Amino acid sequence: MRSWKKSWLIWISAGLLGGCASDAWEAPDAAFLVVDSAAVTGSPDMVGSLRHEIEAVWIFDSAGFLGAFPLKRKVPVPMSSTGRLTLKAGVRESGMANAVTPYPFFQAVTVPFHPAPWQTDTFRPTFEYSPATRFWLLENFEHGWSYWDVSEAAQATVGRAASPADVFEGDGTFEAHIQPHGLFEIITHDSFSFDTVRSSIYMELHYRTTTIMVIGAYFRQGNSRAQEALIYLRPTQRWRKLYLNFTNLLSDLTDGTTVRFFIGGWDQDSTEDRVWLDNIKVLSF
């Protein structure tokens, strides 16, 4: 029904992110820069939570691509890169620890740059979502939830987190208590129809879990229904941010096919497990 296509990813390695030949640091015609931190701005009512996990920046000058570097890394820049630099925000795509890619929904930031030999300039860019971004779903669980249904097969108690210590941001976080050896699943209440030929389709969310989770999509065309998982997640004691790329998974859908997203998990032993979710977004161009 669908075929997987290789995503364009830039792999973090010593040679790409942070890798510099030793003689480059000795070059007399080099200046330096550090991207010390990054932020995201916008109206939470329009774009949802502004919490992010930007880990790297892609740097361009007027001549082209200079390199991709982790935040806080001091990097050499040619003296010829005078005028302005363009910075793109890099995130872990689909949770892969060893891969970072420029996030397509953040607009690039342009900053003035006037290099001097051995001078280090520090930048703290603030990124915004592109005006072309369409937000199909914004769920922050501040007042319950409106976009998700609990699966009839779920063997779990769901609600807003009772303990303030379990709330990630604001006043509300989704919490599921999964029965021993039980299942948990929530599915988007609405079905979505995407222009999969021209669209980039992502899901963002924060999560924490004591058990294995799975995130994917249901597809329906007429009376035919299928399910595919995009990613399986291991237990984690700390909150993590995901930027899930559904583009390839949905790229071969035919006209008239609708999509419902799901998030699930299961308890593997005789003790109760829990899943926490917050700040879920579905967005596309």
Backbone as CSV, one residue per row, in Angstrom:
resi,resn,N_x,N_y,N_z,CA_x,CA_y,CA_z,C_x,C_y,C_z
1,MET,0.828,-1.206,0.000,0.000,0.000,0.000,0.859,1.251,0.000
2,ARG,1.966,1.227,0.776,2.871,2.370,0.847,4.298,1.880,0.755
3,SER,5.166,2.707,0.300,6.584,2.362,0.263,7.352,3.393,1.058
4,TRP,8.380,2.926,1.731,9.213,3.832,2.526,10.216,4.508,1.609
5,LYS,10.401,5.805,1.819,11.388,6.555,1.068,12.373,7.157,2.055
6,LYS,13.617,7.190,1.671,14.652,7.642,2.585,14.538,9.135,2.851
7,SER,14.474,9.509,4.132,14.425,10.925,4.490,15.786,11.551,4.298
8,TRP,15.755,12.865,4.000,17.028,13.594,3.894,17.447,13.963,5.295
9,LEU,18.500,13.361,5.773,19.003,13.625,7.111,20.473,13.951,7.027
10,ILE,20.900,14.847,7.874,22.328,15.108,8.015,22.770,14.466,9.308
11,TRP,23.657,13.515,9.200,24.053,12.736,10.364,25.108,13.481,11.160
12,ILE,24.888,13.498,12.480,25.861,14.129,13.358,27.075,13.213,13.455
13,SER,28.215,13.748,13.185,29.448,12.997,13.329,30.549,13.975,13.663
14,ALA,31.695,13.448,14.004,32.821,14.317,14.331,33.206,15.170,13.143
15,GLY,32.956,14.654,11.952,33.346,15.403,10.772,32.355,16.462,10.369
16,LEU,31.088,16.345,10.809,30.092,17.311,10.359,29.719,18.267,11.475
17,LEU,29.171,17.734,12.563,28.755,18.607,13.632,29.899,18.754,14.632
18,GLY,30.557,19.861,14.549,31.611,20.147,15.492,32.969,19.690,15.036
19,GLY,33.087,19.012,13.910,34.379,18.544,13.453,35.115,19.625,12.710
20,CYS,36.321,19.928,13.127,37.131,20.945,12.467,38.565,20.461,12.405
21,ALA,39.172,20.589,11.260,40.576,20.238,11.155,41.389,21.142,12.063
22,SER,42.429,20.597,12.681,43.199,21.365,13.653,43.820,22.605,13.042
23,ASP,44.241,22.538,11.749,44.863,23.707,11.156,43.864,24.824,10.911
24,ALA,42.565,24.487,10.873,41.574,25.540,10.688,41.547,26.488,11.878
25,TRP,41.828,25.940,13.057,41.838,26.776,14.246,43.068,27.679,14.290
26,GLU,44.094,27.332,13.523,45.309,28.142,13.507,45.313,29.159,12.372
27,ALA,44.299,29.104,11.502,44.307,29.962,10.325,44.259,31.428,10.730
28,PRO,45.145,32.260,10.196,45.171,33.666,10.586,43.994,34.456,10.045
29,ASP,43.278,33.921,9.054,42.184,34.666,8.459,40.832,34.148,8.917
30,ALA,40.772,33.518,10.097,39.522,32.963,10.603,38.980,33.811,11.741
31,ALA,37.680,33.998,11.726,36.958,34.524,12.873,36.168,33.361,13.472
32,PHE,35.464,33.613,14.575,34.768,32.532,15.269,33.377,32.986,15.677
33,LEU,32.498,32.009,15.820,31.173,32.305,16.355,30.705,31.156,17.228
34,VAL,29.786,31.488,18.121,29.139,30.511,18.992,27.642,30.803,18.981
35,VAL,26.842,29.795,18.683,25.403,29.907,18.896,25.145,29.335,20.279
36,ASP,25.001,30.233,21.243,24.986,29.850,22.653,23.681,29.175,23.061
37,SER,22.568,29.632,22.487,21.264,29.075,22.831,20.287,29.421,21.717
38,ALA,19.093,28.865,21.804,18.048,29.156,20.827,16.712,29.208,21.543
39,ALA,15.774,29.931,20.954,14.433,30.044,21.517,13.420,29.993,20.383
40,VAL,12.163,29.759,20.768,11.052,29.780,19.819,10.040,30.793,20.322
41,THR,9.530,31.622,19.430,8.555,32.636,19.807,7.284,32.469,18.997
42,GLY,6.223,33.103,19.471,4.927,33.019,18.802,3.823,33.065,19.826
43,SER,2.593,33.130,19.359,1.437,33.129,20.249,1.058,31.688,20.583
44,PRO,1.077,31.307,21.865,0.690,29.929,22.212,-0.712,29.572,21.745
45,ASP,-1.600,30.558,21.629,-2.944,30.265,21.141,-2.934,29.865,19.674
46,MET,-1.914,30.321,18.943,-1.846,30.058,17.507,-0.921,28.889,17.162
47,VAL,0.178,28.723,17.936,1.188,27.717,17.590,1.418,26.703,18.699
48,GLY,0.713,26.825,19.802,0.904,25.886,20.892,2.116,26.214,21.742
49,SER,2.587,25.226,22.475,3.713,25.417,23.385,4.960,25.871,22.640
50,LEU,5.746,26.712,23.303,6.996,27.200,22.729,8.203,26.416,23.243
51,ARG,7.963,25.403,24.058,9.065,24.566,24.544,9.623,23.764,23.372
52,HIS,10.929,23.665,23.294,11.559,23.053,22.125,12.784,22.260,22.555
53,GLU,13.328,21.503,21.600,14.623,20.845,21.788,15.471,21.057,20.541
54,ILE,15.758,22.314,20.257,16.697,22.654,19.186,18.094,22.303,19.681
55,GLU,18.806,21.496,18.911,20.110,20.997,19.355,21.275,21.524,18.534
56,ALA,20.992,22.022,17.340,22.079,22.406,16.447,21.591,23.506,15.512
57,VAL,22.542,24.114,14.811,22.193,25.119,13.807,22.940,24.824,12.522
58,TRP,22.266,25.062,11.396,22.863,25.029,10.066,23.196,26.473,9.706
59,ILE,24.437,26.714,9.314,24.909,28.083,9.098,25.245,28.286,7.626
60,PHE,24.755,29.390,7.067,24.989,29.746,5.670,25.488,31.189,5.600
61,ASP,26.397,31.457,4.672,26.728,32.836,4.337,26.282,33.102,2.900
62,SER,26.666,34.232,2.340,26.194,34.587,0.997,26.695,33.632,-0.069
63,ALA,27.775,32.899,0.249,28.333,31.965,-0.733,27.729,30.573,-0.631
64,GLY,27.026,30.280,0.481,26.432,28.963,0.612,26.583,28.380,2.006
65,PHE,26.535,27.051,2.088,26.512,26.313,3.355,27.897,26.284,3.989
66,LEU,27.979,26.717,5.269,29.244,26.692,6.002,29.394,25.441,6.867
67,GLY,28.300,24.949,7.399,28.389,23.760,8.238,27.222,23.672,9.203
68,ALA,27.132,22.540,9.894,26.104,22.291,10.903,26.803,21.991,12.213
69,PHE,26.375,22.663,13.286,27.129,22.603,14.534,26.181,22.557,15.730
70,PRO,26.580,21.828,16.771,25.770,21.816,17.998,25.771,23.194,18.649
71,LEU,24.737,23.468,19.426,24.730,24.679,20.218,25.938,24.699,21.153
72,LYS,26.436,25.900,21.404,27.542,26.169,22.326,28.902,25.760,21.779
73,ARG,28.978,25.292,20.544,30.252,24.905,19.955,30.895,26.120,19.277
74,LYS,32.130,26.418,19.639,32.875,27.498,18.997,33.387,27.005,17.648
75,VAL,33.029,27.735,16.582,33.372,27.272,15.243,34.061,28.382,14.456
76,PRO,35.021,28.036,13.602,35.690,29.038,12.762,34.831,29.407,11.560
77,VAL,34.900,30.664,11.178,34.159,31.164,10.031,35.110,31.977,9.168
78,PRO,35.111,31.786,7.854,36.017,32.554,6.992,35.785,34.057,7.116
79,MET,36.853,34.828,7.005,36.739,36.278,7.045,35.887,36.798,5.887
80,SER,35.776,36.009,4.833,34.977,36.416,3.679,33.476,36.365,3.952
81,SER,33.081,35.776,5.099,31.654,35.634,5.422,31.099,36.911,6.045
82,THR,31.520,38.038,5.562,31.088,39.300,6.144,29.712,39.683,5.648
83,GLY,29.008,40.445,6.452,27.679,40.904,6.075,26.602,40.278,6.923
84,ARG,26.047,39.138,6.458,24.960,38.489,7.179,25.114,36.973,7.095
85,LEU,24.664,36.302,8.144,24.612,34.848,8.173,23.165,34.408,8.308
86,THR,22.871,33.238,7.749,21.544,32.643,7.880,21.658,31.393,8.742
87,LEU,20.788,31.287,9.751,20.806,30.170,10.690,19.503,29.389,10.577
88,LYS,19.616,28.055,10.501,18.445,27.177,10.506,18.505,26.274,11.733
89,ALA,17.363,26.070,12.366,17.291,25.279,13.591,17.292,23.796,13.276
90,GLY,18.126,23.041,13.996,18.196,21.599,13.813,17.627,20.850,15.004
91,VAL,16.825,19.814,14.724,16.217,18.994,15.769,16.422,17.520,15.433
92,ARG,16.254,16.663,16.443,16.267,15.223,16.197,14.973,14.835,15.495
93,GLU,15.094,14.300,14.299,13.892,13.906,13.566,13.444,12.524,14.003
94,SER,12.176,12.446,14.381,11.565,11.177,14.795,12.329,10.525,15.936
95,GLY,12.934,11.356,16.787,13.550,10.865,18.004,14.875,10.163,17.845
96,MET,15.470,10.181,16.652,16.720,9.464,16.432,17.881,10.208,17.090
97,ALA,18.554,9.539,18.009,19.588,10.189,18.806,20.807,10.578,17.990
98,ASN,21.068,9.897,16.898,22.287,10.151,16.127,22.007,10.881,14.821
99,ALA,20.855,11.518,14.714,20.543,12.234,13.477,19.813,13.528,13.802
100,VAL,20.236,14.587,13.143,19.604,15.893,13.291,19.363,16.457,11.901
101,THR,18.228,17.131,11.726,17.896,17.726,10.430,17.288,19.096,10.670
102,PRO,17.445,20.034,9.739,16.772,21.325,9.902,15.258,21.125,9.960
103,TYR,14.627,21.725,10.953,13.182,21.555,11.110,12.470,22.432,10.091
104,PRO,11.689,21.853,9.180,11.160,22.639,8.059,10.145,23.700,8.461
105,PHE,9.557,23.577,9.651,8.508,24.524,10.042,9.044,25.774,10.737
106,PHE,10.318,25.782,11.118,10.919,26.980,11.700,11.535,27.823,10.594
107,GLN,11.203,29.115,10.577,11.812,30.011,9.612,13.292,30.216,9.935
108,ALA,14.104,30.342,8.909,15.515,30.666,9.104,15.636,32.073,9.685
109,VAL,16.696,32.284,10.437,16.985,33.575,11.056,18.223,34.162,10.395
110,THR,18.167,35.427,10.048,19.307,36.126,9.465,19.890,37.093,10.484
111,VAL,21.206,37.030,10.681,21.867,37.866,11.687,23.025,38.623,11.040
112,PRO,23.300,39.847,11.494,24.464,40.582,10.974,25.752,39.956,11.487
113,PHE,26.778,39.961,10.643,28.057,39.358,11.037,29.190,40.133,10.374
114,HIS,30.076,40.671,11.207,31.221,41.431,10.715,32.470,40.865,11.385
115,PRO,33.069,39.852,10.764,34.163,39.123,11.415,35.437,39.951,11.535
116,ALA,36.171,39.632,12.570,37.511,40.188,12.776,38.409,39.040,13.209
117,PRO,39.688,39.046,12.840,40.582,37.930,13.185,40.575,37.642,14.681
118,TRP,40.332,36.354,15.003,40.342,35.834,16.361,39.201,36.369,17.234
119,GLN,38.317,37.123,16.661,37.154,37.608,17.407,36.069,36.536,17.412
120,THR,35.386,36.382,18.551,34.291,35.426,18.666,32.979,36.177,18.870
121,ASP,32.039,35.963,17.973,30.708,36.544,18.100,29.742,35.493,18.630
122,THR,28.878,35.902,19.548,27.923,34.983,20.162,26.516,35.344,19.712
123,PHE,25.741,34.317,19.312,24.384,34.525,18.843,23.407,33.691,19.662
124,ARG,22.224,34.261,19.875,21.129,33.561,20.558,19.858,33.752,19.721
125,PRO,19.736,33.011,18.630,18.616,33.240,17.699,17.274,32.814,18.288
126,THR,16.243,33.505,17.869,14.866,33.158,18.204,14.140,32.795,16.912
127,PHE,13.598,31.594,16.871,12.952,31.088,15.666,11.429,31.195,15.787
128,GLU,10.769,31.323,14.642,9.315,31.351,14.560,8.835,30.281,13.590
129,TYR,7.605,29.821,13.815,7.000,28.932,12.834,6.720,29.720,11.549
130,SER,6.908,29.057,10.421,6.623,29.674,9.137,5.137,30.032,9.035
131,PRO,4.815,31.185,8.441,3.399,31.532,8.245,2.654,30.519,7.379
132,ALA,3.394,29.729,6.602,2.754,28.731,5.739,2.334,27.479,6.511
133,THR,2.723,27.378,7.784,2.399,26.195,8.575,0.911,26.127,8.877
134,ARG,0.333,24.945,8.669,-1.049,24.707,9.064,-1.062,23.793,10.275
135,PHE,-1.684,24.252,11.353,-1.802,23.442,12.559,-3.165,22.743,12.541
136,TRP,-3.131,21.437,12.369,-4.353,20.649,12.325,-4.855,20.326,13.730
137,LEU,-3.934,20.266,14.672,-4.278,19.851,16.032,-3.318,20.529,16.997
138,LEU,-3.863,21.155,18.028,-3.073,21.719,19.134,-3.738,21.261,20.425
139,GLU,-3.043,20.431,21.193,-3.622,19.881,22.420,-2.634,20.077,23.563
140,ASN,-3.029,20.897,24.558,-2.141,21.115,25.703,-2.709,20.574,27.010
141,PHE,-3.907,19.996,26.976,-4.523,19.324,28.127,-4.727,20.257,29.321
142,GLU,-4.814,21.559,29.063,-5.030,22.498,30.155,-6.428,22.358,30.754
143,HIS,-7.393,22.017,29.923,-8.779,21.897,30.389,-9.377,20.584,29.874
144,GLY,-8.687,19.489,30.148,-9.104,18.211,29.587,-8.519,18.055,28.198
145,TRP,-9.252,17.393,27.282,-8.777,17.266,25.913,-9.978,17.157,24.982
146,SER,-9.773,17.593,23.742,-10.888,17.645,22.798,-10.601,16.934,21.490
147,TYR,-9.369,16.525,21.252,-9.009,15.955,19.952,-8.837,14.444,19.972
148,TRP,-8.956,13.801,21.139,-8.606,12.389,21.258,-9.746,11.577,21.836
149,ASP,-9.887,10.362,21.331,-10.807,9.372,21.887,-9.987,8.234,22.494
150,VAL,-10.497,7.666,23.568,-9.861,6.495,24.172,-10.387,5.255,23.470
151,SER,-9.485,4.391,23.019,-9.878,3.174,22.316,-10.754,2.295,23.205
152,GLU,-11.748,1.665,22.586,-12.625,0.762,23.340,-11.867,-0.432,23.890
153,ALA,-10.747,-0.770,23.260,-9.964,-1.917,23.717,-8.998,-1.564,24.841
154,ALA,-8.906,-0.280,25.189,-7.931,0.149,26.196,-8.271,-0.426,27.563
155,GLN,-7.239,-0.865,28.230,-7.368,-1.356,29.610,-6.556,-0.422,30.498
156,ALA,-7.048,0.805,30.599,-6.309,1.843,31.294,-7.275,2.900,31.810
157,THR,-6.868,3.563,32.857,-7.591,4.711,33.386,-6.878,5.969,32.914
158,VAL,-7.594,6.865,32.251,-6.975,8.057,31.680,-7.603,9.304,32.284
159,GLY,-6.823,10.370,32.295,-7.301,11.644,32.817,-6.162,12.644,32.837
160,ARG,-6.392,13.765,33.495,-5.329,14.743,33.681,-4.526,14.359,34.912
161,ALA,-3.216,14.595,34.861,-2.329,14.198,35.954,-2.803,14.788,37.273
162,ALA,-2.899,13.924,38.287,-3.398,14.353,39.588,-2.327,15.049,40.416
163,SER,-1.082,14.670,40.208,0.014,15.224,41.001,0.675,16.382,40.257
164,PRO,0.839,17.533,40.884,1.537,18.643,40.228,2.930,18.260,39.754
165,ALA,3.562,17.307,40.420,4.905,16.880,40.028,4.908,16.198,38.670
166,ASP,3.754,15.708,38.223,3.663,15.019,36.936,3.242,15.946,35.802
167,VAL,2.937,17.192,36.108,2.521,18.152,35.088,3.759,18.743,34.434
168,PHE,3.835,18.641,33.116,5.014,19.134,32.411,5.012,20.641,32.278
169,GLU,3.877,21.202,31.868,3.817,22.636,31.596,2.398,23.125,31.834
170,GLY,2.269,24.318,32.387,0.944,24.864,32.639,0.252,24.149,33.775
171,ASP,-1.056,23.921,33.605,-1.857,23.312,34.667,-2.311,21.896,34.357
172,GLY,-2.037,21.411,33.138,-2.571,20.111,32.774,-1.620,19.268,31.957
173,THR,-1.650,17.965,32.209,-0.889,16.966,31.454,-1.746,15.707,31.370
174,PHE,-1.735,15.050,30.227,-2.466,13.791,30.079,-1.718,12.681,30.801
175,GLU,-2.489,11.818,31.491,-1.891,10.695,32.217,-2.744,9.451,32.012
176,ALA,-2.083,8.335,31.724,-2.764,7.045,31.595,-2.163,6.057,32.584
177,HIS,-3.003,5.390,33.356,-2.602,4.293,34.234,-2.995,2.989,33.531
178,ILE,-2.000,2.226,33.097,-2.265,1.008,32.338,-2.319,-0.179,33.295
179,GLN,-3.381,-0.957,33.204,-3.539,-2.115,34.070,-2.434,-3.140,33.794
180,PRO,-2.094,-3.969,34.793,-1.104,-5.030,34.565,-1.463,-5.881,33.349
181,HIS,-0.505,-6.024,32.453,-0.676,-6.765,31.198,-1.760,-6.151,30.307
182,GLY,-2.085,-4.887,30.531,-3.137,-4.242,29.773,-2.609,-3.389,28.631
183,LEU,-3.535,-2.845,27.844,-3.220,-2.014,26.693,-3.744,-0.605,26.907
184,PHE,-3.128,0.334,26.234,-3.574,1.730,26.256,-3.507,2.278,24.843
185,GLU,-4.550,3.000,24.424,-4.518,3.628,23.104,-5.487,4.802,23.082
186,ILE,-5.009,5.925,22.538,-5.882,7.037,22.213,-5.744,7.304,20.715
187,ILE,-6.853,7.719,20.097,-6.922,7.935,18.654,-7.548,9.304,18.413
188,THR,-7.047,10.032,17.428,-7.644,11.334,17.142,-9.124,11.176,16.815
189,HIS,-9.900,12.070,17.402,-11.348,12.019,17.187,-11.696,12.277,15.727
190,ASP,-10.999,13.225,15.117,-11.255,13.593,13.731,-10.336,12.817,12.786
191,SER,-10.807,12.632,11.561,-9.985,12.095,10.492,-9.447,13.249,9.665
192,PHE,-8.225,13.091,9.155,-7.569,14.157,8.413,-7.316,13.705,6.982
193,SER,-7.434,14.636,6.059,-7.117,14.388,4.654,-6.010,15.343,4.249
194,PHE,-4.849,14.809,3.899,-3.682,15.605,3.565,-3.409,15.553,2.068
195,ASP,-2.825,16.625,1.575,-2.262,16.613,0.223,-0.882,15.983,0.337
196,THR,-0.827,14.662,0.270,0.419,13.956,0.553,1.460,14.113,-0.546
197,VAL,1.067,14.606,-1.712,2.041,14.804,-2.783,2.930,15.998,-2.489
198,ARG,2.338,17.048,-1.901,3.084,18.282,-1.694,3.321,18.622,-0.232
199,SER,2.834,17.835,0.695,2.870,18.205,2.107,4.047,17.594,2.854
200,SER,4.567,18.360,3.814,5.390,17.819,4.890,4.476,17.720,6.097
201,ILE,4.407,16.539,6.724,3.450,16.276,7.794,4.209,15.785,9.021
202,TYR,4.065,16.506,10.122,4.787,16.167,11.348,3.822,16.150,12.530
203,MET,4.261,15.470,13.581,3.629,15.560,14.886,4.702,15.959,15.898
204,GLU,4.379,16.902,16.757,5.244,17.254,17.886,4.543,16.829,19.165
205,LEU,5.302,16.398,20.154,4.733,16.127,21.470,5.830,16.000,22.505
206,HIS,5.447,16.217,23.756,6.281,15.875,24.902,5.714,14.604,25.532
207,TYR,6.592,13.741,26.017,6.107,12.503,26.621,7.066,12.031,27.700
208,ARG,6.509,11.218,28.597,7.282,10.465,29.589,6.548,9.161,29.793
209,THR,7.256,8.043,29.996,6.583,6.755,30.063,7.395,5.762,30.882
210,THR,6.681,4.883,31.574,7.334,3.797,32.298,7.293,2.493,31.510
211,THR,6.725,2.537,30.298,6.615,1.325,29.493,6.860,1.665,28.026
212,ILE,6.811,0.668,27.161,7.002,0.888,25.728,5.767,1.580,25.149
213,MET,6.011,2.575,24.300,4.934,3.283,23.599,5.071,3.077,22.099
214,VAL,3.970,3.300,21.388,3.979,3.245,19.935,3.124,4.405,19.424
215,ILE,3.570,5.038,18.335,2.839,6.140,17.716,2.754,5.849,16.224
216,GLY,1.577,6.054,15.648,1.401,5.777,14.232,0.090,6.329,13.725
217,ALA,-0.455,5.695,12.693,-1.658,6.196,12.042,-2.545,5.057,11.560
218,TYR,-3.855,5.302,11.591,-4.848,4.456,10.938,-5.216,5.105,9.609
219,PHE,-5.454,4.278,8.599,-5.844,4.763,7.280,-7.178,4.126,6.906
220,ARG,-8.049,4.941,6.336,-9.342,4.414,5.904,-9.663,4.932,4.503
221,GLN,-10.052,3.998,3.636,-10.557,4.351,2.315,-11.745,3.460,2.034
222,GLY,-12.925,4.058,2.009,-14.135,3.263,1.885,-14.295,2.367,3.094
223,ASN,-14.449,1.061,2.849,-14.581,0.103,3.941,-13.248,-0.515,4.348
224,SER,-12.167,-0.091,3.701,-10.850,-0.646,3.988,-10.148,0.179,5.053
225,ARG,-9.538,-0.504,6.012,-8.843,0.167,7.101,-7.524,-0.542,7.359
226,ALA,-6.468,0.259,7.575,-5.145,-0.292,7.864,-4.510,0.526,8.980
227,GLN,-3.498,-0.044,9.599,-2.774,0.618,10.685,-1.286,0.433,10.469
228,GLU,-0.517,1.495,10.682,0.935,1.398,10.603,1.566,2.197,11.730
229,ALA,2.587,1.613,12.334,3.343,2.298,13.387,4.476,3.101,12.760
230,LEU,4.698,4.291,13.277,5.831,5.102,12.844,7.034,4.882,13.735
231,ILE,6.807,4.781,15.046,7.925,4.719,15.979,7.514,3.993,17.255
232,TYR,8.453,3.256,17.837,8.299,2.661,19.157,9.245,3.382,20.104
233,LEU,8.772,3.637,21.316,9.540,4.438,22.273,9.801,3.635,23.539
234,ARG,11.018,3.735,24.014,11.383,3.047,25.250,10.980,3.876,26.470
235,PRO,10.923,3.235,27.626,10.626,3.994,28.846,11.672,5.085,29.096
236,THR,11.226,6.191,29.620,12.126,7.291,29.962,11.622,7.978,31.224
237,GLN,12.538,8.259,32.134,12.168,8.903,33.382,12.073,10.418,33.246
238,ARG,12.641,10.964,32.183,12.557,12.417,32.009,11.679,12.740,30.804
239,TRP,11.132,13.933,30.814,10.316,14.375,29.696,11.175,14.553,28.455
240,ARG,10.652,14.098,27.326,11.345,14.237,26.048,10.421,14.887,25.023
241,LYS,11.043,15.594,24.086,10.314,16.237,22.990,10.563,15.455,21.714
242,LEU,9.494,15.175,20.957,9.611,14.470,19.688,9.150,15.367,18.547
243,TYR,9.882,15.280,17.433,9.468,15.869,16.169,9.320,14.696,15.193
244,LEU,8.105,14.201,15.048,7.860,12.972,14.289,7.485,13.307,12.852
245,ASN,8.246,12.772,11.921,8.030,13.025,10.500,7.146,11.919,9.919
246,PHE,5.888,12.248,9.655,4.941,11.302,9.061,4.921,11.381,7.540
247,THR,5.743,12.242,6.954,5.638,12.511,5.523,5.800,11.250,4.695
248,ASN,6.850,10.473,4.939,7.081,9.264,4.155,5.997,8.216,4.381
249,LEU,5.563,8.093,5.627,4.544,7.094,5.947,3.240,7.370,5.197
250,LEU,2.951,8.657,4.978,1.696,9.029,4.350,1.832,9.362,2.867
251,SER,3.051,9.278,2.331,3.306,9.818,0.997,2.596,9.067,-0.127
252,ASP,2.295,7.792,0.078,1.701,7.000,-0.995,0.201,6.799,-0.848
253,LEU,-0.417,7.573,0.032,-1.860,7.436,0.188,-2.578,7.919,-1.064
254,THR,-3.626,7.238,-1.419,-4.400,7.633,-2.598,-5.461,8.657,-2.207
255,ASP,-5.981,9.360,-3.197,-7.035,10.344,-2.946,-8.220,9.687,-2.253
256,GLY,-8.765,10.411,-1.290,-9.927,9.897,-0.585,-9.594,9.132,0.683
257,THR,-8.301,8.887,0.936,-7.892,8.186,2.147,-7.816,9.170,3.309
258,THR,-8.403,8.818,4.426,-8.350,9.662,5.616,-7.431,9.040,6.655
259,VAL,-6.923,9.884,7.540,-5.916,9.480,8.516,-6.388,9.829,9.918
260,ARG,-6.221,8.893,10.838,-6.389,9.158,12.267,-5.108,8.710,12.964
261,PHE,-4.559,9.557,13.786,-3.312,9.255,14.481,-3.613,8.532,15.789
262,PHE,-2.685,7.674,16.197,-2.858,6.980,17.472,-1.577,7.030,18.290
263,ILE,-1.752,6.963,19.611,-0.653,6.845,20.566,-1.043,5.728,21.523
264,GLY,-0.169,4.755,21.691,-0.515,3.613,22.517,0.655,3.103,23.336
265,GLY,0.363,2.095,24.138,1.387,1.446,24.952,0.801,0.203,25.589
266,TRP,1.637,-0.578,26.227,1.146,-1.783,26.884,2.019,-2.105,28.090
267,ASP,1.364,-2.681,29.080,2.034,-3.099,30.302,2.574,-4.519,30.103
268,GLN,3.846,-4.724,30.438,4.494,-5.996,30.148,4.629,-6.905,31.360
269,ASP,4.172,-6.444,32.521,4.336,-7.283,33.708,3.121,-7.108,34.618
270,SER,3.260,-7.491,35.862,2.135,-7.488,36.793,2.007,-6.183,37.564
271,THR,2.825,-5.184,37.226,2.731,-3.892,37.890,2.120,-2.863,36.942
272,GLU,1.450,-1.878,37.514,0.808,-0.847,36.709,1.849,0.087,36.092
273,ASP,1.662,0.427,34.819,2.538,1.384,34.147,1.787,2.667,33.862
274,ARG,2.570,3.734,33.596,1.955,5.028,33.336,2.587,5.696,32.124
275,VAL,1.770,6.483,31.446,2.203,7.274,30.302,1.720,8.709,30.517
276,TRP,2.597,9.670,30.257,2.243,11.085,30.346,2.486,11.737,28.988
277,LEU,1.560,12.610,28.572,1.662,13.310,27.295,1.336,14.786,27.492
278,ASP,1.958,15.617,26.664,1.640,17.043,26.710,2.014,17.696,25.388
279,ASN,1.377,18.810,25.106,1.729,19.686,23.980,1.791,18.942,22.641
280,ILE,0.718,18.264,22.283,0.680,17.522,21.021,0.240,18.463,19.895
281,LYS,0.982,18.425,18.796,0.647,19.211,17.608,0.706,18.306,16.391
282,VAL,-0.198,18.520,15.461,-0.081,17.940,14.118,-0.039,19.121,13.158
283,LEU,0.988,19.164,12.323,1.193,20.330,11.470,1.708,19.916,10.108
284,SER,1.452,20.761,9.126,1.879,20.467,7.757,2.047,21.768,7.000
285,PHE,2.684,21.669,5.829,2.701,22.774,4.884,1.589,22.549,3.878
